[in-house]
Every structure is written in C-alpha cells, then in structure tokens.
Amino acid sequence: MIQLTNIAYSIGGSELLKDISLTVSPGEMVAVIGANGAGKSTLMRILSGLIRPSRGSLSLDGKDLFSYSAEEMARRRAVLDQQSVLTFGFSALEVVMMGRTPHMTGARKNLEISLEAMKTTGTDHLAGRSYPTLSGGEQQRVHLARALAQIWEPVEGGERYLFLDEPTSYLDLAHQHMALSIASRCTQAGLGVLAVLHDLNLAANHANRVAVLKKGRLTAVGTPEETLTPEVLRDAFGIETVVSRHPATQGPLIVALHQPNSTQNNHL
C-alpha cells in the first residue's frame, strides 16, 4: 500500500498540510474531498512524489517512496492532472504513447497497449487527430488513456497505483461517469486509486473510502456512509445538505440546500 504518516507541508511560512495520515491499498479507491484551498492538490503532489513533505513519512509498499528511482515510480504509478497543458502538434496517439516511455516492451507492444487504452476511454477514433485541436473533454480523456497505458501491465515486485486530480474536469455527464467507472475497474484489477473529486455524488457512487480535508487537516476518513453526512459536510464546506439513499446504488445521495447570502449585493 501507499502509506502517509503524520505528513505536513509548509511553504512561505504557511502550513498547507498538517499531520495527515492516510493509506491507499491495492483494490480500493479513495476519494479526497474538501473545499477550495483545503490542500487536496498539495496532498496529491506529495503522494505522486512530485514534492517532499516538510515532515512525516511516505512509503510505497513498505519502502520510502523517495528512495525509488524516477523510472521505477513511473512504472508503478500514473498521474492524471486536473489540467494538462500541451501545445505541440502531437497526435492524440502520440500523447497516449508517452505513457509507455518507462517500459521496455518494444514499439509494437507499446502501440497495442496505447490503442487499447484509447478504446477504453472512447478516444481511439481521435488517434490521428492533432492534440491541440481537440476539445477540453477530449484532451482530458486522451490523458486518461495515457495514464492507463502507463500502468496497463502488472510490474514485477510491486503494486500499481493511479492518481486522479479532478479527472472529470471538462467532461460531460456521461464521460464523468465513464471516467470513474474506469477507475473502479482498475481497482477490480488490483490497482490502488486515489481521486480528488468535487462531485460528492461521484465520490459516493464510486469510492470505497472518502477522506475529507479542511484547512490542511483530515477531519474524516471512512466509507461514504460514514463520511458523507450532513454534519461532516457542514463542517467541511459550510453548507447544509440533505443526504438520502440513492434509489439505484443504495449509497448516499447528497443534495445541497440553497442558502441565501445576506451579505450578497441584491442587485447582482
């Protein structure tokens, strides 16, 4: 598993994360939720190995995460950022094949895996298109295919992990559910998945556990039923909600209540 123990991160005298302890195990999806500025993206960057915590420990399958080489990490975990900027005129297929860079599996195998990943995300028909000409949603799905291609096959001596930072950005309703369904299938294949999500109902429908961040601290970790409650959500987001049972999944169904803001300028 990936294990964070008493992680903290400070920059410019501000402590962005405080005493975070969390695990991500193979075969489960952990959703991280919280208001803007709660520390979600900072937590993702630490988990991904992009930045080092100011204190605390972070291990991958029992070994210090920062002791792995960049090549080892690239074979073990893939990251889908909230927004990926790429202005060069690569084709969509070439972008997906970048995910195969850490693997010594040969051009033919890399091409087969990349095309399969594009089929999974419904982007195979875009393979020959210039990436910059794609819509935001198409680009996001191409990058999801790249991340999948990166961890498509089991690796010797360790587990695989997929980190998703707002994977539904730019996606319409159908593709939002498609992206999270793909993540769920990854857990069924034995991968560990951590997803930063704003949509609480997507978290409720797809995550095994939910971690709630508020001002850099974890205020709740548990099943969707344990964490997606009116009390926890009021504390995390400052808004009243009604939580009922979803008629299809039987999990939590969250509806935010409209609360007029008395300080709002009425003529706007």
C-alpha positions in Angstrom: 0.0 0.0 0.0 0.9 3.7 -0.1 1.1 5.0 3.5 1.3 8.5 4.7 2.2 9.0 8.4 1.9 12.4 10.1 2.6 14.3 6.8 2.9 18.1 6.9 3.9 20.5 4.2 4.8 24.2 4.7 5.7 26.9 2.2 6.4 30.5 2.8 5.6 30.2 6.5 2.1 28.7 5.7 1.4 25.2 6.7 -0.7 23.7 3.9 -1.0 20.2 5.3 -1.0 19.2 9.0 -0.4 15.7 10.4 -2.0 13.8 7.5 -2.1 10.0 8.0 -3.7 8.0 5.2 -3.4 4.8 3.3 -4.3 3.8 -0.3 -4.4 0.0 -0.7 -4.4 -2.2 -3.8 -8.0 -2.9 -4.9 -9.6 0.2 -3.4 -10.5 3.7 -4.5 -10.0 6.6 -2.0 -11.8 9.8 -2.9 -10.4 13.1 -1.4 -12.9 15.9 -1.0 -12.8 19.3 0.5 -13.4 23.0 -0.1 -11.1 25.1 -2.4 -7.8 25.6 -0.6 -8.2 22.6 1.7 -4.9 21.1 0.5 -6.2 18.4 -1.9 -3.8 19.2 -4.8 -0.9 19.6 -2.4 -1.7 16.2 -1.0 -1.8 14.7 -4.5 1.6 16.2 -5.4 3.1 14.6 -2.3 1.5 11.2 -2.9 2.8 11.4 -6.5 6.3 12.0 -5.3 6.5 15.4 -7.0 7.2 17.3 -3.8 8.6 16.2 -0.4 6.7 16.7 2.8 8.2 19.1 5.4 7.9 16.3 7.9 6.4 12.9 8.3 7.0 9.7 6.3 5.6 8.4 3.0 6.1 4.8 1.9 5.2 2.7 -1.2 4.8 -1.0 -0.5 6.8 -0.6 2.7 9.7 1.3 1.2 10.4 5.0 1.4 8.7 6.5 -1.7 11.6 8.9 -2.4 14.1 6.0 -2.5 12.6 4.8 -5.8 14.1 6.0 -9.0 12.0 8.1 -11.3 11.8 5.1 -13.7 10.6 2.8 -11.0 8.0 5.3 -9.9 6.8 5.8 -13.4 6.2 2.1 -13.8 4.3 1.8 -10.5 2.1 4.9 -10.6 0.4 7.1 -13.1 -1.0 10.6 -12.5 -3.8 12.4 -14.3 -3.5 16.1 -13.5 -6.5 18.4 -13.3 -5.2 20.3 -16.3 -2.5 19.1 -18.7 -1.0 21.8 -21.0 0.5 20.6 -24.2 0.8 22.9 -27.2 3.0 20.9 -29.5 1.3 19.3 -32.5 1.5 15.7 -31.4 -1.3 13.4 -32.5 -3.6 12.0 -29.8 -2.0 8.6 -30.2 1.5 10.0 -29.7 0.4 11.6 -26.5 -1.0 8.3 -25.2 2.2 6.5 -26.2 4.2 8.9 -24.0 2.7 6.8 -21.1 4.8 3.8 -22.4 8.1 5.6 -22.1 9.2 3.9 -18.8 8.6 0.4 -20.3 11.0 -1.6 -22.4 8.3 -3.5 -24.2 9.0 -2.6 -27.8 7.3 -0.4 -30.3 4.6 -3.0 -31.4 3.6 -3.8 -27.8 3.5 -0.2 -26.9 1.3 0.6 -29.8 -1.1 -2.2 -29.0 -1.4 -1.1 -25.4 -1.9 2.6 -26.3 -4.7 1.7 -28.7 -6.4 -0.5 -26.2 -6.2 2.4 -23.6 -7.7 4.7 -26.1 -10.5 2.3 -26.8 -11.2 2.1 -23.0 -11.6 5.9 -22.8 -13.5 6.1 -26.1 -10.8 8.1 -27.8 -9.5 5.6 -30.4 -11.3 7.5 -33.2 -9.2 10.5 -32.3 -5.8 8.7 -32.7 -4.8 10.6 -35.8 -6.1 14.0 -34.7 -3.7 16.8 -33.6 -3.9 17.0 -29.9 -4.2 20.8 -29.7 -7.3 20.7 -31.9 -9.2 18.5 -29.5 -11.9 19.9 -27.1 -11.1 20.1 -23.4 -13.0 17.0 -22.7 -11.4 15.0 -25.5 -7.9 16.1 -24.3 -8.8 15.0 -20.7 -9.8 11.6 -22.0 -6.7 11.3 -24.1 -4.6 12.0 -20.9 -6.6 9.4 -19.0 -5.7 6.9 -21.8 -2.0 8.0 -21.4 -2.2 7.3 -17.6 -3.8 3.9 -18.2 -1.2 2.9 -20.8 1.5 3.8 -18.3 0.3 1.2 -15.8 -1.5 -1.2 -18.1 0.5 -4.3 -17.2 1.5 -5.7 -13.8 5.0 -4.9 -12.7 7.4 -7.3 -11.0 7.8 -6.9 -7.3 5.1 -4.3 -6.6 1.6 -2.9 -6.9 0.3 -0.3 -9.3 -1.4 3.0 -8.4 -3.5 5.6 -10.3 -3.8 9.1 -9.0 -6.5 11.3 -10.5 -6.7 15.0 -9.7 -10.2 16.2 -10.7 -10.5 13.6 -13.5 -13.9 14.8 -14.5 -12.7 18.3 -15.5 -14.1 19.4 -18.9 -16.2 16.1 -19.1 -19.9 16.0 -19.8 -22.2 13.9 -17.6 -21.8 10.6 -19.5 -18.0 10.9 -19.6 -17.7 11.8 -15.9 -19.3 8.5 -15.1 -17.2 6.7 -17.7 -14.0 8.1 -16.2 -15.0 7.0 -12.6 -16.2 3.6 -13.9 -12.8 3.1 -15.5 -11.2 3.9 -12.2 -13.5 1.4 -10.4 -12.5 -1.3 -12.9 -8.8 -0.5 -12.2 -9.5 -1.4 -8.5 -11.1 -4.6 -9.6 -7.9 -5.4 -11.4 -6.0 -4.9 -8.2 -4.8 -1.3 -8.6 -5.0 1.3 -5.8 -6.7 4.5 -6.9 -6.8 7.9 -5.3 -9.1 10.5 -6.8 -9.5 14.2 -5.8 -13.2 14.9 -6.5 -15.5 17.9 -6.2 -18.6 16.0 -7.1 -19.7 14.4 -3.8 -22.2 12.0 -5.5 -19.4 10.6 -7.8 -17.4 10.0 -4.6 -20.4 8.3 -3.0 -21.0 6.1 -6.0 -17.5 5.0 -6.8 -15.2 5.3 -3.8 -14.6 2.6 -1.2 -13.4 5.3 1.3 -13.6 9.0 1.4 -11.1 11.3 3.0 -12.3 14.8 4.0 -9.8 17.7 4.1 -10.4 21.0 5.8 -7.7 23.7 6.0 -5.0 21.1 5.6 -6.3 18.6 8.1 -8.1 15.3 7.7 -11.4 15.7 9.5 -12.9 12.4 8.5 -11.9 9.1 6.8 -14.2 6.2 6.2 -16.8 4.7 4.0 -19.1 7.1 2.0 -21.9 6.3 4.5 -19.6 7.3 7.4 -18.2 10.5 5.9 -20.8 11.9 3.6 -23.1 13.1 6.3 -24.8 16.5 6.8 -22.6 17.1 9.9 -19.3 16.3 8.2 -20.2 18.2 5.0 -21.4 21.2 7.0 -18.0 21.4 8.8 -16.0 20.9 5.6 -18.0 23.1 3.2 -20.1 25.4 5.4 -23.3 24.4 3.7 -26.4 22.5 4.7 -27.2 19.3 2.8 -29.8 16.6 2.7 -28.4 13.1 2.5 -30.7 10.3 1.4 -30.4 6.9 -0.1 -29.7 6.6 -3.8 -32.5 4.6 -5.4 -30.2 2.6 -7.6 -26.9 2.2 -5.7 -28.4 2.4 -2.2 -25.4 4.6 -1.2 -25.6 8.2 -0.1 -27.3 10.8 -2.3 -26.3 14.4 -1.5 -28.3 17.5 -2.3 -27.0 20.9 -1.3 -29.6 23.3 0.1 -29.9 26.8 -1.2 -28.8 29.3 1.4 -29.4 33.0 0.5 -26.3 35.1 1.4 -27.5 38.2 3.3 -24.2 39.9 2.5 -24.7 39.5 -1.2 -25.4 42.6 -3.3 -29.1 42.1 -4.1 -28.9 43.9 -7.5 -26.4 41.4 -8.9 
